[in-house]
């Protein structure tokens, strides 16, 4: 099966966690950033991809804990890095137990990749509003 056909199949067979995260990311809902799901890039298919930030987001199940899969994931990350794509990974259980934390990490990665505070696009659709940067700075613990 070619990569486009495989991507279509993966879109149809999403996990519950992927469906939920896609609900937060789709249609410019995440601070106005546009995401694609099951996006083919080279020989890989990215769970979620933001082209403007060159950011890949992966939701991993338990099979990613096996040594063979970890080696595959490391090779994939090297490939993506050579193309300028940053990849962040979350375990499915992270999404289930701490959605706000996952969304905040995605926001931080988008901000680091683009320097943007928010994309003014489809503002009425935004489901995730970035936190006030000044408040985040105040919440960081002071080093001892």
C-alpha positions as CSV (number, residue, x, y, z in Angstrom):
1,X,0.0,0.0,0.0
2,X,1.4,3.5,-0.8
3,X,1.9,6.1,1.9
4,X,-1.2,8.1,0.9
5,X,-3.4,5.0,1.1
6,X,-1.8,4.0,4.4
7,X,-2.4,7.5,5.8
8,X,-6.1,7.3,4.8
9,X,-6.4,3.9,6.5
10,X,-4.8,5.3,9.7
11,X,-7.2,8.2,9.7
12,X,-10.1,5.8,9.6
13,X,-8.6,3.6,12.3
14,X,-7.6,6.3,14.8
15,X,-7.3,5.4,18.5
16,X,-9.7,7.1,20.9
17,X,-6.8,9.3,22.2
18,X,-5.9,10.4,18.6
19,X,-9.6,11.3,18.0
20,X,-9.7,13.4,21.2
21,X,-6.4,15.2,20.4
22,X,-7.5,15.8,16.8
23,X,-10.6,17.4,18.2
24,X,-8.4,19.9,20.0
25,X,-6.0,20.5,17.0
26,X,-8.3,20.5,14.0
27,X,-9.6,23.4,12.0
28,X,-7.2,26.0,13.5
29,X,-8.7,25.4,16.9
30,X,-5.3,25.3,18.6
31,X,-4.4,29.0,19.0
32,X,-5.0,29.3,15.2
33,X,-2.3,26.9,14.1
34,X,-3.3,24.6,11.2
35,X,-2.6,20.8,11.7
36,X,-2.9,17.8,9.5
37,X,-3.4,14.3,10.7
38,X,-1.7,11.2,9.5
39,X,0.5,13.3,7.2
40,X,3.0,11.4,5.0
41,X,6.6,12.7,5.0
42,X,9.2,10.5,3.3
43,X,8.6,6.9,4.4
44,X,6.9,8.0,7.6
45,X,3.4,9.0,8.5
46,X,3.1,11.7,11.2
47,X,0.2,11.5,13.6
48,X,-0.3,15.2,13.7
49,X,1.7,17.8,11.7
50,X,1.8,21.6,11.8
51,X,3.5,22.7,8.5
52,X,3.9,26.4,9.6
53,X,5.8,25.3,12.7
54,X,7.4,22.2,11.2
55,X,6.2,20.3,14.3
56,X,5.2,16.7,14.5
57,X,3.2,15.4,17.4
58,X,3.0,11.7,18.1
59,X,0.7,9.8,20.5
60,X,2.2,6.5,21.4
61,X,0.8,3.3,22.7
62,X,2.6,0.6,24.7
63,X,4.3,-1.0,21.6
64,X,6.6,2.1,21.4
65,X,8.2,0.8,24.6
66,X,9.8,-2.2,22.9
67,X,13.5,-1.9,21.9
68,X,12.8,-2.5,18.2
69,X,10.2,0.2,18.1
70,X,12.4,2.6,20.1
71,X,15.2,2.1,17.5
72,X,12.7,2.8,14.7
73,X,11.4,5.9,16.5
74,X,15.0,7.2,16.9
75,X,15.8,6.7,13.2
76,X,12.5,8.5,12.3
77,X,13.4,11.4,14.6
78,X,16.8,11.8,12.9
79,X,15.2,11.8,9.5
80,X,12.7,14.4,10.6
81,X,15.4,16.6,12.1
82,X,17.4,16.6,8.8
83,X,14.2,18.0,7.2
84,X,13.9,20.6,9.9
85,X,10.9,19.0,11.6
86,X,10.8,18.9,15.4
87,X,9.0,15.9,16.9
88,X,7.4,15.7,20.3
89,X,5.9,12.4,21.7
90,X,3.4,11.7,24.3
91,X,2.2,8.4,25.7
92,X,-1.5,7.7,25.4
93,X,-1.7,7.6,29.2
94,X,-0.3,11.1,29.4
95,X,-3.1,12.4,27.2
96,X,-5.7,10.5,29.3
97,X,-4.3,11.7,32.7
98,X,-3.1,15.2,31.9
99,X,-4.7,16.8,28.8
100,X,-4.0,20.4,29.9
101,X,-0.3,19.5,30.5
102,X,0.0,17.9,27.0
103,X,-1.7,20.9,25.4
104,X,0.6,23.3,27.2
105,X,3.7,21.3,26.0
106,X,2.4,21.4,22.4
107,X,1.9,25.2,22.8
108,X,5.4,25.6,24.1
109,X,6.8,23.6,21.2
110,X,4.8,25.7,18.7
111,X,6.1,28.9,20.3
112,X,9.7,27.7,20.3
113,X,9.4,26.6,16.6
114,X,7.8,29.8,15.4
115,X,8.2,32.6,18.0
116,X,4.5,33.2,17.5
117,X,2.3,34.0,20.5
118,X,-0.9,33.2,18.5
119,X,-1.9,33.0,14.9
120,X,-4.8,35.3,14.2
121,X,-6.8,32.9,12.1
122,X,-10.3,31.7,12.7
123,X,-10.2,33.2,16.1
124,X,-13.9,32.2,16.6
125,X,-12.8,28.6,16.4
126,X,-10.0,28.7,18.9
127,X,-10.5,26.0,21.6
128,X,-7.0,26.5,23.1
129,X,-6.0,30.0,24.2
130,X,-2.3,30.3,25.1
131,X,-1.6,31.2,28.7
132,X,-0.4,34.7,29.6
133,X,3.4,34.5,29.3
134,X,3.8,36.8,32.3
135,X,1.8,34.5,34.5
136,X,3.8,31.5,33.4
137,X,7.1,33.2,34.3
138,X,5.7,34.0,37.8
139,X,4.7,30.4,38.4
140,X,8.2,29.0,37.7
141,X,9.9,28.0,40.9
142,X,12.9,30.1,41.8
143,X,16.3,28.2,41.8
144,X,17.8,27.7,45.2
